[in-house]
Structures are given as structure tokens and as C-alpha cells.
Amino acid sequence: MVEPLFPVPVGWQVTTVAEIAARGGGDVQTGPFGSQLHAADYVEQGIPSVMPQNIGDNAISEEGIARISVEDAKRLTRYRLRTGDIVYSRRGDVEKRSLVRPNNDGWLCGTGCLRIRFGEGHVLPEYAAYYLAHPAAKAWVVQHAVGATMPNLNTTILGLLPFVLPPMPEQISIARILGSLDDKIELNRRMNETLEAMAQAVFRDCFVDFGPTRRKLEGATDPLTIMGGLVQDAERAQALADLFPAALGDDGLPEGWESKPLLDQANWVNGAAYKNMHFSDGPDALPVVKIAELKNGVTSSTKRTATALGERYRISDGELLFSWSGNPDTSIDAFVWIGGDAWLNQHIFAVRENGTRSRAALYVLLKALMPQFAELARNKQTTGLGHVTKEDMKRLEIAVAPGPVEAAFEEVITPIFNLIVSKLFENRTLAATRELLLPKLMYGEIRLSEAEYLMEAAQ
């Protein structure tokens, strides 16, 4: 008899992942072995291959995803993912898992992953994804993974994971309630993508392409035209347009502008070198923020410490962070921290205002420079890692406008940045509500009407 991981309502079945998958005609399967798919087989255009780094918060990220040819995809048909599968990281952060959604259908389960296929008729995949996100289910997976230095999963271990199966109406209700929160999180994420694209369009036109000056040189007089249609408010467009000169200097910059090192635009505080001896599970220990936390937030795998190596390494909500080391295409990036009080680890800069630019302007600037950062890191790449140093930022010069232009730009960009940050915090609240409701719904401790009330209060 299989023991449930937590108390369950009367009438709910308790089985295992392998048994319930087999009951529906599915199974638990690993991705292809290395001998079946080599590094040289990956191509720039083709079928995405899901690796552990692509598994996010119950969603698969396409950022930096590897791809295989159509021919290899046909050869490896048995490893193709279907809508409703659950894909797991096979080693390392083994509690990471994601539901395969319609837009991921036909992708490959990569060499570092496992997939669960529940088959037909018994399990709603959306419910299964939330059950497997239950803290008790994640803890079981971590506890049973094998390996002295790095946890590893296999099909046998994952197949033995106890699985709670409510009647289908309850599965549908649980998935609907929690799914509505995930839908709101995804909507906010997409809104932030749009907002960032807006901010980048304004920045690049004004400070990279010098569009307003060039359009003045071409004879434009209408302020909306001079601003390239990127500023819709006529009064603001007029105020901005008046600030841009109608000529370029010999250096290629608008007249009166200067070229200055990126390093001078902020204070760059590199994180501390926390070691194993510093880590602690004590009540006053705070998370140690590494690149994994920037991407996934604070998780059960996050190390904690009560050791203060210097107050300058302490970060809090809203801090602007820049990861300067790692994979040039997936690790080097700018983030707004929303994980609460924490200690900053090395390889990440806290980017703090020095009176030159606002936090909003610094964020937009860093995002605009990502292609240059990636190239700098790639040129120094060793064993898959690259880095951007303060020396690089001293040599990397940017166009700096007179104070009135910079101030006017910040008036445009700050509301956009503030909205981006507010959506990040809203998503944190939504995720916390989801984590609160998940066990209560699984335990049968909360009625659906109560869950819906809490869900609406969080939005």
C-alpha cells in the first residue's frame, strides 16, 4: 500500500506516478543518451530540445534553448514531447519540472531531462503539474534522488513518487483555480515584455541612433515626427524635440553630447565570496543570491547564511542587479530583485545610483547593452563561461546627453520602469497565493468558494 505524502480527503486514491501513468497507457522515460545526440548535432534553426536550464516555474523557457535538425527529430521520435507531458530535470535541481503546453508540442525531451506521460482518461495533466509542485512532492523527489555530489533522478525513482488522484471534478476545479493565477502571472510577464520593448525603442532611437537629431537634419519640424512617433503626447514630444540639436558633431554625436565610460554611470558593488562554511539554516539566515536565484527566485535549493561579510552586500526589494559572469547568452543580464532581504554572492553587481542616472535609466541602459555584454563575454569564454569586468565597462563608452535631455528622457522612462517593477511584485503576490492555496486544496481544507475569494483578492 502506498502512503500519501500528506493527509487526503476520503475517496481520493493514492498510487504512484508509474502506476497511474501505466493505467492511462503512458510511462516515465528519460531523454536520449549522449551517444544518441552529440553536441555537434545541435543547429541554429530546428526543433527545440528541452534541457534542465529551460525548465522554469511550471513553464518551459525558450531562452537559449538548443535545437536539433528535423532529421534528428525524426530519428529520435520516441523522445518527442506531447502536450500534457511533465518534463523534469534529471540532475542537479531535480525538483524543477514543467507542464508541456501546446506551443511545446513536438519538442525534444533533452538528454538531461525525464518526462512523465500520464496517457488518457485518468489524470488531468494540469492537475498533475500542480500536484507535483506540492512542497511534499518536491521534498520527496529531492530526498530520494541519488548522488553524493549532485542529485540525480531516474525513471525508477520518479515512478515511485506517491501520487494522489482525486475524482476528475476535483482535479478540474483545482487546476482551474490555480491555473487562473498562472494565467495572470503569464499575462503580467507578457505585459512586461511589451513595456521593456517600448522603453528600449525610445532609448535606442534617442541615444543610439540619434533619431531626433537625424530627423531634424532631414527637415522634420513636427515634434511627433521628430520623436519618431515613439512619444504620443504632443506636449511631451514638443518638449523633448526642442532639446535635441539639429546637427551632428565631428565625433558623430549630436552637438553638445559627450562619450563617457559606462563604469562612471553607477556604483558597481560585486557580491561577496560566500563559501560552504558560511551557509546556515538558522532562523536569522538570509538567502544567498546567485544567478540561479535571479532566474528562479528563492527556492528550497537556495543556500542561506547568517554571516555578514559587509553591509554593502546586503540587498533588498527593488535593487538593480547585473550578473556579469556565466553563459554569455543566458546568464549575463540585468534584473530587478524582488526576493526580499538577502546577501549578494560574487559574480553579480549591485548597480547603485551615484547621482548620474536614475535606477530606471540604468536598467534601460543595461538592457540596451546586452548584445555588447554578450560579445565581450563570448570573446573571453572558457568552458562555456564568459564574463564582463569593470575594466570592460571602463572601455565601453556610451553617449551622454546634456542634463536637460537626460532628465526629460527619465520623465518618459520612469513611469514605464515603475510599471514593470509593479508587475514583478504583483507576480510575486500571485505566486505566493498559489503556493498558499495549493496544499489547502490538496488537503481538502478549503472550499472552492473560499479559494476563489483568496484568488480574486490577490489580483
C-alpha positions in Angstrom: 0.0 0.0 0.0 1.3 3.4 -1.0 1.3 6.0 1.8 0.3 9.5 0.8 2.7 12.4 1.3 0.1 14.3 3.3 -3.5 13.7 4.6 -6.0 13.5 1.8 -9.8 13.6 1.7 -11.8 10.3 1.9 -12.3 8.8 -1.5 -9.2 10.2 -3.1 -6.9 7.4 -4.5 -3.3 7.1 -3.5 -1.0 5.4 -6.0 2.4 6.1 -7.7 3.4 8.1 -10.7 4.4 4.9 -12.6 1.2 3.1 -11.9 -1.2 5.9 -12.8 0.8 6.6 -15.9 0.6 3.0 -17.0 -3.1 2.9 -16.2 -3.6 5.5 -18.9 -1.2 4.0 -21.4 1.7 6.3 -20.5 5.1 5.9 -18.9 8.1 7.6 -17.3 11.0 7.9 -19.8 14.4 9.5 -19.9 15.7 11.7 -22.7 18.1 10.4 -25.3 21.6 9.3 -24.1 24.6 11.3 -25.1 25.6 8.6 -27.6 22.4 9.3 -29.4 22.7 13.0 -29.6 26.1 14.8 -29.6 27.0 18.5 -29.1 27.9 18.7 -32.8 24.3 17.7 -33.7 22.8 21.0 -32.4 21.8 23.5 -35.1 20.8 27.2 -35.1 17.4 26.6 -36.6 15.3 23.5 -35.9 13.3 21.6 -33.3 13.8 22.9 -29.7 15.5 20.4 -27.3 14.5 21.0 -23.7 17.4 21.0 -21.2 17.3 21.5 -17.4 18.1 25.2 -17.8 14.9 25.6 -19.9 12.6 24.3 -17.2 11.1 27.2 -15.3 8.2 27.8 -13.0 5.9 25.2 -14.5 6.7 26.6 -17.9 9.4 25.9 -20.5 11.6 28.8 -21.4 12.8 29.1 -25.0 15.6 31.5 -23.9 19.0 30.0 -25.1 17.3 26.7 -26.0 19.3 24.2 -28.0 17.8 22.9 -31.3 18.1 19.8 -33.4 17.6 19.2 -37.1 14.3 17.8 -38.5 16.1 14.6 -39.5 17.4 14.1 -35.9 14.0 14.8 -34.6 12.5 12.0 -36.8 15.3 9.7 -35.7 14.5 10.4 -32.0 10.7 10.3 -32.3 10.2 8.4 -29.1 11.7 11.3 -27.2 9.4 13.9 -28.6 7.2 15.7 -26.1 3.4 15.9 -26.3 1.0 18.4 -24.8 0.2 17.3 -21.2 3.6 15.7 -20.5 5.5 16.7 -17.5 9.3 17.2 -18.0 11.8 17.0 -15.1 15.4 18.0 -14.7 17.3 14.7 -14.3 20.2 16.0 -12.4 21.1 19.0 -10.2 17.9 20.9 -9.3 15.8 17.8 -9.5 12.6 19.4 -8.2 12.4 21.5 -11.3 9.5 20.4 -13.6 7.2 21.8 -16.1 4.0 21.1 -17.9 4.4 20.7 -21.7 1.9 23.1 -23.2 0.5 23.2 -26.8 3.2 25.5 -28.0 5.9 23.0 -26.8 4.2 20.0 -28.6 6.7 18.1 -30.7 9.8 19.5 -28.9 12.5 17.0 -27.8 13.0 15.8 -24.2 16.7 16.7 -23.9 19.5 14.5 -22.6 19.4 16.0 -19.1 15.6 15.5 -18.6 13.0 12.9 -17.8 9.4 13.1 -18.9 6.1 11.7 -17.4 3.3 10.8 -19.8 0.0 10.1 -18.0 -1.9 8.8 -21.0 -5.6 9.1 -21.3 -8.7 9.0 -19.1 -7.4 9.2 -15.5 -5.2 12.2 -14.9 -5.8 15.8 -15.9 -2.2 17.0 -16.8 -2.8 20.5 -15.4 -3.8 18.9 -12.1 -0.7 16.6 -12.2 1.6 19.6 -12.7 0.2 21.3 -9.6 0.3 18.1 -7.5 4.0 17.7 -8.4 4.6 21.3 -7.3 3.3 20.5 -3.8 6.1 21.1 -1.3 5.8 17.5 0.0 6.1 16.1 -3.6 9.2 18.2 -4.3 10.8 17.3 -1.0 10.2 13.6 -1.7 12.0 13.9 -5.1 14.9 15.7 -3.6 15.2 13.2 -0.7 15.1 10.2 -3.0 17.5 11.5 -5.7 20.8 9.7 -5.7 24.4 11.0 -5.9 27.0 12.2 -3.4 27.9 15.4 -5.2 25.0 16.1 -7.5 21.4 14.7 -7.0 20.3 12.5 -9.9 16.8 11.2 -10.9 16.0 8.1 -12.9 12.8 6.6 -14.2 12.5 4.1 -11.3 12.8 6.8 -8.6 10.3 9.2 -10.3 8.0 6.3 -11.0 7.8 5.5 -7.2 6.7 9.0 -6.3 3.4 8.7 -4.4 0.6 10.3 -6.4 -2.8 11.5 -5.1 -5.7 11.1 -7.5 -8.9 13.0 -6.7 -12.1 12.4 -8.7 -12.0 14.2 -12.0 -14.3 17.0 -11.0 -12.0 17.9 -8.2 -9.0 17.7 -10.5 -10.7 20.1 -12.9 -11.5 22.6 -10.1 -8.0 22.6 -8.6 -6.4 23.1 -12.0 -8.9 25.9 -12.9 -8.3 27.8 -9.7 -4.5 27.6 -9.7 -4.4 27.9 -13.5 -6.2 31.3 -13.3 -3.4 32.6 -11.1 -0.8 31.2 -13.5 -2.6 32.9 -16.4 -2.5 36.2 -14.6 1.3 35.7 -14.0 1.8 34.9 -17.7 -0.2 38.0 -18.7 1.9 40.2 -16.5 5.1 38.7 -17.9 4.0 39.4 -21.4 3.0 42.9 -20.5 6.4 43.5 -19.1 7.9 42.3 -22.3 5.9 44.9 -24.2 6.8 47.6 -21.7 10.5 46.8 -21.9 10.3 46.8 -25.7 8.7 50.3 -25.5 11.5 51.6 -23.2 14.2 50.1 -25.5 12.7 51.6 -28.6 12.8 55.1 -27.1 16.3 54.6 -25.7 17.8 53.3 -28.9 16.2 55.9 -31.1 17.4 58.8 -28.8 20.7 57.6 -27.5 22.0 55.0 -30.1 20.6 56.0 -33.5 20.2 59.8 -32.5 16.9 59.7 -34.4 15.5 63.1 -33.3 18.7 64.9 -34.5 18.8 63.0 -37.8 15.1 63.7 -38.5 15.7 67.4 -37.8 18.6 67.2 -40.3 16.2 65.7 -42.8 13.9 68.7 -42.4 11.3 67.4 -39.9 9.6 70.1 -37.9 6.6 68.4 -36.4 7.6 67.3 -32.8 5.8 63.9 -33.1 7.7 63.2 -36.3 11.0 64.4 -34.8 10.4 61.9 -31.9 9.7 59.1 -34.4 6.2 58.5 -33.2 7.6 57.0 -30.0 6.2 59.7 -27.8 2.4 60.0 -28.3 1.8 63.0 -26.1 2.2 66.1 -28.2 3.2 68.4 -25.4 5.9 66.0 -24.2 7.0 65.3 -27.7 7.5 69.1 -28.2 9.5 69.4 -25.0 11.8 66.6 -26.0 12.1 67.6 -29.6 13.2 71.1 -28.6 16.1 69.6 -26.5 17.7 67.8 -29.4 20.2 69.7 -31.6 19.8 69.8 -35.4 23.4 68.9 -36.1 25.9 66.1 -35.5 29.5 66.9 -34.3 32.7 65.5 -35.9 32.6 62.7 -33.4 29.2 61.5 -34.8 27.3 62.5 -31.7 24.6 65.2 -31.5 26.3 68.6 -30.9 26.9 69.2 -27.2 26.9 65.5 -26.3 29.8 63.5 -24.9 31.1 60.0 -24.9 31.7 58.6 -21.3 32.6 55.2 -19.8 29.8 53.0 -18.7 31.7 52.5 -15.4 31.1 56.1 -14.5 27.3 55.9 -14.7 26.8 54.0 -11.4 28.4 52.4 -8.3 29.1 48.7 -9.1 29.3 46.6 -5.9 30.4 43.0 -6.6 28.9 40.4 -4.3 30.8 38.5 -1.6 32.6 35.2 -2.0 30.3 33.1 0.2 31.7 29.6 0.9 30.3 26.4 2.4 31.5 27.4 5.9 29.2 30.5 5.8 26.0 28.6 5.0 23.4 28.1 7.7 19.8 27.1 8.2 19.4 29.2 11.3 16.3 31.4 11.9 18.2 34.6 11.1 19.9 33.2 8.0 19.1 35.1 4.7 19.2 33.7 1.2 22.5 34.0 -0.7 21.6 35.3 -4.2 23.4 33.6 -7.1 22.5 33.6 -10.8 20.0 30.7 -10.1 18.1 32.9 -7.7 18.0 35.8 -10.2 16.3 33.5 -12.7 14.1 31.3 -10.4 13.7 33.2 -7.2 14.5 31.8 -3.8 13.8 28.1 -3.7 14.4 25.1 -1.4 17.8 24.7 -3.1 18.9 28.3 -2.2 21.8 28.4 0.3 21.3 30.7 3.3 23.7 32.5 5.6 23.7 34.4 8.9 27.3 35.6 8.2 27.6 39.3 7.3 30.7 39.9 5.2 29.8 43.5 4.8 26.6 45.6 4.7 27.3 46.6 1.1 26.5 43.0 0.1 23.0 43.1 1.7 20.2 43.6 -0.9 16.5 44.2 -0.5 13.4 44.5 -2.7 13.8 46.8 -5.8 17.6 46.5 -6.0 19.0 46.6 -9.6 21.4 43.7 -10.1 23.7 42.8 -13.0 25.0 39.2 -13.4 28.4 39.6 -15.2 29.6 36.0 -15.4 28.3 32.8 -16.9 26.9 31.7 -20.2 27.1 34.8 -22.5 23.6 34.1 -23.9 21.6 33.0 -20.9 23.3 34.2 -17.7 24.6 37.8 -18.3 21.6 40.1 -17.8 20.1 42.9 -15.7 17.4 42.1 -13.0 15.2 43.9 -10.5 15.4 41.9 -7.3 12.0 41.1 -5.7 13.0 38.3 -3.3 13.2 40.3 -0.1 16.3 40.8 2.1 19.2 38.7 1.0 23.0 38.6 0.7 24.6 39.0 -2.7 27.0 36.4 -4.0 30.0 37.1 -6.2 29.6 37.3 -10.0 26.7 39.7 -9.6 26.9 43.5 -9.3 24.5 45.6 -7.2 24.1 48.6 -9.5 23.6 51.6 -7.3 22.9 55.2 -8.3 25.8 57.6 -8.0 23.9 60.8 -8.8 24.5 60.4 -12.6 21.5 58.4 -13.6 18.3 57.1 -12.0 17.7 53.4 -11.4 15.1 53.4 -14.2 17.6 54.9 -16.7 20.3 52.5 -15.5 18.0 49.5 -16.0 17.1 50.6 -19.6 20.8 51.3 -20.4 21.9 47.9 -19.2 19.2 46.1 -21.1 20.2 48.0 -24.3 23.8 47.0 -23.9 23.1 43.2 -23.6 24.4 42.4 -27.1 27.7 44.2 -26.4 28.0 42.4 -23.0 27.3 39.0 -24.6 30.0 39.7 -27.2 32.5 40.8 -24.6 31.9 37.7 -22.5 32.0 35.4 -25.5 35.4 36.7 -26.5 36.7 35.6 -23.1 34.6 32.4 -22.9 36.3 29.4 -21.3 34.5 26.1 -20.6 31.2 27.6 -21.5 31.5 30.6 -19.3 32.4 34.3 -20.0 32.5 37.5 -18.0 32.2 41.3 -18.1 34.6 43.1 -15.8 34.9 46.7 -14.6 37.8 47.1 -16.9 35.4 46.2 -19.8 33.0 48.8 -18.6 35.7 51.4 -18.3 36.5 50.8 -22.0 32.8 50.6 -23.1 31.7 54.2 -23.8 28.2 55.4 -24.2 26.6 58.6 -25.5 25.8 61.1 -22.7 23.4 64.0 -23.4 23.3 67.3 -21.6 21.4 67.3 -18.3 18.1 68.6 -19.6 17.9 65.8 -22.2 18.7 63.1 -19.7 16.2 64.5 -17.3 13.5 64.6 -20.0 14.2 61.0 -21.0 13.9 59.9 -17.4 10.5 61.5 -17.2 9.4 59.3 -20.1 11.1 56.1 -19.0 10.4 56.2 -15.2 6.7 55.5 -15.4 7.3 52.6 -17.7 10.0 51.2 -15.4 7.8 51.6 -12.3 5.0 49.7 -14.1 7.5 46.9 -14.9 8.5 46.7 -11.3 4.9 46.8 -10.1 4.1 43.8 -12.3 7.0 41.9 -10.9 5.8 42.4 -7.4 2.2 41.6 -8.4 3.5 38.3 -9.8 5.3 37.6 -6.5 2.0 38.0 -4.7 0.1 35.8 -7.2 2.8 33.1 -6.9 2.6 33.3 -3.1 -1.2 33.0 -3.2 -0.8 29.9 -5.5 1.6 28.3 -3.0 -0.8 29.1 -0.2 -3.8 27.6 -1.9 -2.0 24.5 -3.4 -1.7 22.4 -0.2 -5.0 23.6 1.2 -6.8 22.4 -2.0 -4.9 19.1 -1.9 -5.8 18.6 1.7 -9.4 19.4 1.1 -9.1 22.0 3.9 -10.5 24.9 1.9 -13.7 25.1 -0.1 -13.6 26.2 -3.7 -15.6 29.3 -3.0 -13.0 30.3 -0.3 -10.2 29.6 -2.8 -11.8 31.8 -5.4 -12.2 34.6 -2.9 -8.5 34.5 -2.0 -7.6 34.3 -5.7 -9.6 37.4 -6.5 -8.1 39.3 -3.5 -4.6 38.6 -4.9 -5.4 40.1 -8.3 
